[in-house]
Amino acid sequence: MGGEGRRPLTPEQFILRFIETFRDPERSRGVHSVFSGFNAAFREYFPGLDPVEVTTQLAEAGKLEVRLVKRGAMLYKAGEAPSLPNPRSLLKKMGLE
């Protein structure tokens, strides 16, 4: 597991470093779990761990933000995901409030 001669990273450290390294700040503050190669790299570094389970747990703990998207998920550092629309404003725009 991990690079020879280097101290192994925790799953949280790995994910945060991956996001910082591979995101394109001009397009997004996050990375796509599939298209960026994150899932494959995570499985290579942590054999036996499921990246979906780990990212879900970290999101529940507030250490990461996960947004489901087409064919995977977008992974963001905590506090960096785009804001979601306010449900009340959506209902108002629909004429339901």
N, C-alpha and C positions, 0 to 999 in steps of 0.2 A: 504494500500500500504506500502511495506517495513516492516522492522522489528520494533517491539514494542520498544519504548524508544530510537530509533536511528533516527538520522537525515536522511530523505529520500535522496537518490541519484538522480541526474539528469540522463536522459538516457545516456548521454556521459560518466559520471562517472561510471555508472553501466557497460557499455560495456567494458570500459578500465579495470575496476577491474576484470570483468569476464575473459577477455583475460589473464591478468597477473596471475590469480588464476588457470585457468584450462588448459593453454597451456602446452605442453610437450616440453621443450626446446631442448631435444635430437632429437625430430622428426620435430618440426615446431615452428615458433615464433607466429603462429596464432592458431585459433580454428575453427572447422567446425560448421557452424551455426545450423545444425540439429543434427549431431552425438554427439556433446559435450553437448547437452541439452540447448544451449543458447536460441533458439527461445522459448522453453517452459518456461524457467526461466524468460525471459524478459516479456512474456505475463502475468505470475503470478505476477511479481513485478509492472508492468505497465498495468493494465487492460484497454482495449480499444485502446492501441497503437499497431501499426503494426511494428514488429521488422525490416522487410524488408524496409519499408518506412524510418524509423529512421536511419538505418545504411546507406541507400543510401544518405540521406540528410547529414549525418556526413561525408561521403566519398566525396561528392561534396564540402563540406566546408574545406576539407583537414585535418580533425581531425582523420580520420580512413581510412584504405585501405581495399577494398573488392575485392576479386577475385572469380568469378563464377567458381564453380567446380561441379562435378557430385553430384546430389541430394542436392544441397545447395550452400553455399558460404563459403569461408575462410575469417575470419575477423582478421585483423592485426592492431596494433597500427601504427599511421602514421610513415612512414619511415622504417618500419620493414618487409614489404612484399618482397618476392624474386623479383629480378629485371627481367623484361621482356626482351626477346631477341630484339636486335636492328633490325628493319625492313630492313634496308639497308644491313646488314650482311646476313640476310636470303635470300634476293633477289640475293646477290652476290653468295652465296653458291648454289643457284638454277641455276646460269649461266645467270641470267636475268639483271645483271648490270655490 
